[in-house]
Amino acid sequence: MTALTSYSNVPSDRPWKRRAKYLLGAAALLSAANSSALQLSSGYQVISDVVSTTLPWTTGGIVPGNKPGWYFSTNLVPFLGYGQVGTILVSAAPLATGECINQYPMATYDGYRGYEIAAGILVIPFGTMSGPMVVTPGSMNPSTNGGTFTPNSNVGLNTTSSASWDKFGTGTGNLSTRTDCIGVGTTYTVSTGVVEMNTGGGTQAAIGYGVYVKPGAAKMATKTVYAQASRGYRWNATTSTFEQRTFSLTWTGVSCNVSTPSSISFGDVTPADVGKPGGIPVSSTLDVTCVNPTGTSLPVSYSVTPKSQAGDQNSVPLMSASGAINGDVRGFRGTTAATDAGCTDKSSSVPMDGTKTNLRTITTETSWSDPLVWVLCPRASADPGLATAAVAIDLNW
């Protein structure tokens, strides 16, 4: 959240309304929230326990007329490696097959790997998947559904491929050769032949789902995500054979709002004001409200960045219309701000160069108000007339 503050040596009575408007919008959003959505917490949590099921694959688009229950392909090597035994996908919409396409991207952070449904939020499948894969090499004429299959002398395949994933999303075993999805891969070296679709009744799966929310992750509005486990990869388009789950998830995240007067007037400056050790002080406050539903402690800091000409570490120049520097503006924050306020650096000085300065560590909904004193230190070389400066105050968490 940014508050833009300007300074001048003429009066200004413009009220600062941004905070009130922002809070009103937040209240409207909360009242419209989906009460059935699962409110996520920071860190890791299980959102769906392990369900054990058999994943069949019973139909295909290119099945030999003389070998029903088998699927013919000239691309066995890559597709078996991708995940014919099974894939586990998480997507924004239901998927028509088990192919690794249109799913959420994979991401890894803080030791967790899963499907990134929003910045800093992963859905992580965990559990086991195991299934047989039987291949007879040969050719088919014609190579369309109902054609005649003829085996050849190439080495066939009869194996069981399996893999498991822990709650961090770390996989072991016969993993898919794809890095953009989770699945069980099978190694084979012959490209053309038929695969028995439903060997042994299918693939045995025991899959659950967790979510990892990175501390400090941005707010995520209620989102419906679709998870599925299936056998057959692209060649199985019978969605009734998939094990599907739907999750409605929301993350309110940490939010903070800052309020401080948008305009500070130092009034009319005369030559008698030049050289005063205390300068021309104007008192205000830095008001902050934060909401932290994460369950973890998070530090909140602020930074001040010049939006007009930059000055030194703890001041910004007050510029005339002709470009002359009429004075330097300083800030002092905290319990000693009023006594420290002046034209020299103090421990309460507000950095004006973008340096982040700690404010509080928040663990829940918290509001506070810090004294904030702005000081104009006029220069003897000042031009007559209006002079201005502007800075932006940002909260960081």
WOPE-V477575 format. One record per pair of residues at least 12 apart in sequence whose ideal C-beta (glycine too) atoms are under 7 Angstrom apart, sorted by the first residue. I is the first residue (numbers start at 1). J is the second residue. D is the distance in whole Angstrom. If there is no record, write none. Layout:
BEGIN
I;J;D
I;J;D
END
This chain:
BEGIN
1;256;6
1;257;5
1;258;5
1;395;5
2;392;5
2;393;7
2;394;5
3;258;5
3;259;7
3;260;5
3;393;4
4;262;6
4;307;7
4;390;7
4;392;5
5;260;6
5;261;7
5;262;6
5;264;7
5;390;7
5;391;6
5;393;6
6;262;7
6;263;5
6;388;6
6;389;7
6;390;4
7;264;5
7;266;7
7;318;6
7;329;5
7;374;7
7;388;7
7;389;5
8;265;6
8;386;6
8;387;7
8;388;5
9;266;5
9;267;7
9;268;7
9;269;5
9;386;7
9;387;5
10;265;6
10;386;6
11;265;5
11;267;7
12;263;4
12;265;5
14;262;6
14;263;5
16;259;7
16;261;6
16;262;4
19;257;5
19;259;4
22;257;6
23;257;6
33;222;7
33;250;7
34;222;4
34;248;6
34;250;7
36;248;6
37;222;4
37;248;4
37;249;6
37;250;4
38;247;7
38;248;6
38;249;5
39;250;6
39;252;7
40;211;6
40;213;5
40;249;6
40;250;7
40;251;5
41;213;7
41;294;7
41;295;5
42;213;5
42;215;5
42;294;3
42;295;5
42;296;5
43;212;7
43;213;6
44;112;7
44;167;7
44;210;6
44;212;5
45;210;6
45;211;6
46;208;6
46;210;5
47;209;5
47;210;6
47;211;5
47;247;6
48;208;6
48;209;4
48;245;6
49;208;5
50;127;5
50;206;5
50;207;6
50;208;4
51;207;6
51;243;7
52;206;4
53;205;6
53;243;5
54;201;6
54;202;5
54;204;6
55;86;6
55;202;5
55;203;4
55;205;5
55;229;6
55;230;6
55;231;4
55;241;7
55;243;6
56;198;5
56;201;7
56;202;4
56;231;7
56;241;5
57;197;4
57;198;5
57;202;6
57;231;4
57;232;4
57;236;5
57;241;6
58;197;6
58;198;6
58;238;6
58;241;6
59;238;5
60;197;6
60;235;5
61;145;6
61;235;7
62;144;6
62;145;5
63;145;6
64;140;6
64;147;6
64;148;6
64;149;4
64;194;6
65;146;4
65;147;6
65;148;6
66;148;5
66;149;6
67;149;5
67;194;6
69;196;6
69;197;6
69;198;6
70;194;4
70;195;6
70;196;5
70;197;7
71;194;6
71;195;5
71;197;5
71;235;5
72;140;5
72;143;7
72;149;6
72;194;5
73;195;7
74;191;6
74;192;5
75;191;6
76;135;6
76;188;6
76;190;6
76;191;5
76;192;7
76;193;6
76;195;7
77;188;6
77;189;7
77;191;5
79;233;6
79;234;7
80;133;7
80;186;4
80;188;5
81;176;7
81;177;4
81;185;5
81;186;7
81;187;7
82;100;7
82;176;6
82;177;6
82;178;5
82;183;7
82;185;7
82;233;6
83;98;7
83;176;4
83;178;7
83;183;3
83;184;6
83;185;6
83;233;5
84;133;6
84;186;6
84;195;7
84;232;6
84;233;5
85;129;7
85;131;4
85;133;6
85;161;5
85;184;4
85;186;6
85;203;6
85;231;6
86;129;5
86;131;6
86;183;6
86;184;5
86;203;5
86;205;6
86;229;6
86;230;7
86;231;5
87;100;6
87;176;7
87;181;6
87;182;7
87;183;4
87;230;6
87;233;6
88;125;4
88;182;5
88;183;7
88;207;6
88;229;5
89;103;4
89;181;6
89;228;6
90;103;6
90;104;5
90;115;4
90;123;5
90;225;6
90;227;5
91;103;5
91;104;6
91;226;5
92;104;7
92;225;7
93;226;6
94;226;5
95;228;6
96;237;6
96;239;7
97;234;5
97;236;6
97;237;5
98;230;4
98;232;6
98;233;5
98;236;6
99;233;6
99;234;4
100;178;5
100;180;6
100;181;4
103;115;6
103;181;6
104;116;6
104;117;5
105;180;7
106;179;7
106;180;6
106;181;7
107;122;6
109;214;6
110;214;6
111;168;6
112;124;6
112;168;5
112;169;6
112;212;4
113;168;7
113;169;4
113;170;7
114;169;5
114;212;7
117;223;6
117;225;5
118;220;4
118;223;7
119;217;7
119;218;6
120;213;7
120;214;4
120;217;3
120;218;7
121;211;7
121;213;5
121;217;6
121;220;6
121;251;6
122;211;7
122;212;5
123;209;6
123;211;6
123;225;6
123;227;7
124;167;7
124;169;4
124;209;7
124;210;5
124;211;7
124;212;6
125;165;6
125;182;6
125;207;6
125;209;6
126;165;5
126;166;6
126;167;5
126;208;5
126;210;6
127;164;7
127;165;6
127;206;5
127;207;4
127;208;5
128;162;7
128;164;4
128;206;5
129;162;7
129;163;6
129;184;5
129;203;6
129;205;5
129;207;7
129;229;7
130;160;6
130;162;3
130;203;7
130;204;5
131;160;7
131;161;7
131;184;7
131;202;7
131;203;3
131;204;6
131;231;6
132;160;5
132;199;4
132;200;5
133;157;6
133;159;6
133;161;6
133;186;5
134;157;7
134;158;5
134;196;4
134;199;5
135;156;6
135;157;4
135;188;6
135;193;5
135;195;5
136;151;5
136;156;5
136;193;6
136;194;5
137;151;7
137;152;6
137;154;4
137;156;6
137;190;5
137;192;6
137;193;4
138;150;5
138;151;4
138;152;5
138;193;5
138;194;7
139;152;7
139;192;6
149;194;6
154;190;5
155;190;7
157;188;5
159;186;7
161;174;4
161;184;5
161;185;7
161;186;4
162;174;6
162;184;6
163;175;5
163;184;5
165;182;7
167;210;5
174;186;7
197;232;7
202;231;6
203;231;4
205;229;5
205;243;6
207;229;5
209;227;6
209;245;7
211;249;7
213;251;6
215;294;6
215;296;5
215;298;7
216;254;6
216;298;6
216;397;6
217;251;7
217;253;6
218;253;6
219;251;6
219;252;6
219;253;4
219;255;7
220;250;7
220;251;4
220;253;7
221;250;7
222;248;6
222;250;4
223;249;6
224;246;6
224;248;5
225;247;5
225;249;6
226;244;7
226;246;6
227;245;5
227;247;7
228;242;5
228;243;7
228;244;5
229;242;7
229;243;5
230;242;4
252;293;5
254;290;7
254;291;7
254;292;5
254;294;6
254;298;6
254;397;6
255;290;7
255;291;5
256;288;6
256;289;7
256;290;4
256;300;6
256;395;5
256;397;6
257;289;5
258;286;7
258;288;5
258;393;6
258;395;5
259;287;4
260;284;6
260;285;7
260;286;5
260;287;7
260;372;6
260;393;6
261;284;5
264;282;5
264;284;7
264;374;5
266;280;5
266;282;6
266;376;4
269;378;5
273;378;5
274;378;5
274;379;7
274;380;5
277;342;5
277;343;6
278;341;7
278;342;5
279;342;6
279;343;5
279;375;4
279;376;6
279;377;4
280;375;7
280;376;4
281;341;5
281;373;5
281;375;5
282;374;5
283;338;7
283;373;5
284;372;5
284;374;7
285;369;5
285;370;7
285;371;6
285;372;6
286;333;6
286;370;5
286;372;4
287;369;5
288;359;7
288;367;7
288;368;6
288;395;7
289;367;4
290;362;5
290;366;5
291;365;5
292;362;5
292;363;6
292;364;6
292;365;7
297;361;5
297;363;5
298;361;7
298;362;6
298;397;6
299;358;6
299;361;5
299;397;7
300;359;5
300;360;5
300;362;6
300;395;6
300;397;5
301;356;4
301;357;6
301;358;5
301;359;6
301;396;5
302;357;6
302;359;6
302;393;6
302;394;7
302;395;6
302;396;7
303;354;5
303;355;6
303;356;5
303;357;7
303;394;5
303;396;6
304;350;6
304;351;6
304;352;5
304;391;5
304;393;5
305;354;5
305;391;6
305;392;5
305;394;7
306;352;6
306;391;5
307;390;4
307;391;6
307;392;5
308;388;7
308;389;5
308;390;5
311;328;6
311;352;6
313;351;6
313;352;7
313;353;5
314;330;6
314;345;5
314;349;4
314;350;7
314;351;6
314;352;6
315;328;4
315;329;6
315;330;5
315;352;6
316;329;5
316;352;5
316;389;5
316;391;6
317;389;6
318;376;6
318;387;5
318;388;7
318;389;5
319;387;6
319;388;6
319;389;6
320;383;4
320;385;6
320;387;5
321;385;6
321;386;6
322;383;6
324;381;7
324;382;7
324;383;4
325;379;6
326;378;7
326;379;6
326;382;4
326;383;6
326;387;4
327;376;5
327;377;6
327;378;4
327;379;5
327;382;6
328;377;5
329;374;6
329;376;6
329;389;5
330;343;7
330;349;7
330;375;5
330;377;7
331;350;3
331;372;6
331;374;5
332;346;6
332;348;5
332;349;6
332;350;6
332;373;5
332;375;7
333;348;6
333;350;5
333;370;5
333;371;7
333;372;5
334;348;5
334;370;6
334;371;7
335;371;7
336;348;5
337;371;4
337;372;6
337;373;5
338;371;6
338;373;6
341;373;4
341;375;5
342;375;6
343;375;7
343;377;4
352;391;6
356;396;6
END
